[in-house]
């Protein structure tokens, strides 16, 4: 699950159908976004959710529901997505959506769509991408026995 920036909603994936569900604490209700996703991230304003479709590609959808918009078509094997303040998404991607992919790398892409750029050359098997409040990305690196690594977003 992931908290919306306002702290009033939680997005989570239903393992039965891979759909994104939103729990609104203020309303005390759960609603479904009709998309099947393997990973997701709230926009900085909390009005959209970026997601990796289970059939491939990066998309975004209004958090209240609606029509998804494609960010990029030919991206597969996305494990984590981060959408920090600004107009750039960061994500991990490998050869397949399988958790045990041999090589998973760190990428960035404009949230409005465009070309993805690999930003971690030479460091592979990146997992569990997370963002700290001050803007540092943290991730584990299985090829280095699960070492926790970090990068300042300003360096990327």
C-alpha positions, 0 to 999 in steps of 0.5 A: 500500500502507499499513502497519498501525499495528503495522508487521507487516502491509501492506494493498494493492489488487489492480489486477486485481480491486480486492480488498484483500490483506494481507501479514503479515510475521510469518507470511510470507503473503498473504491476501485480504479479499473486498471490492472497494475504491477506497481503504482505511485501517487503524483506529488499533488495526489490527484493522479496515480502512475502505474505499470500496467500488468501487460506492459507500459507506464500509465497514469490515471486520475486518483478519483477514477477516469480514463488512463493516459499512456506515459510510455508503451514499451516498458516492462518488468517495472518493480517500483515507481516513485513520483517526487515533486516535479515532472519526472517519474523514477522506476525500476525495470528489468527483463520481466515482471518476475521478482527474481529478474537477474538485472533490474535497473533505475530509470527516469521518464517525464510524467507527461510521457516521452523517452525513458532514460537509464540512470544507473549504469553498472549497478544492477538488481535494484529493488524496493525503491523508496523516497525519503521526505527530503528527496533522497531515493533509497533502494536495496541492491541484491547483487551486493547482498541486499545493501541499502543504497541512496541517491539524492534526486538532485544528482539525477 
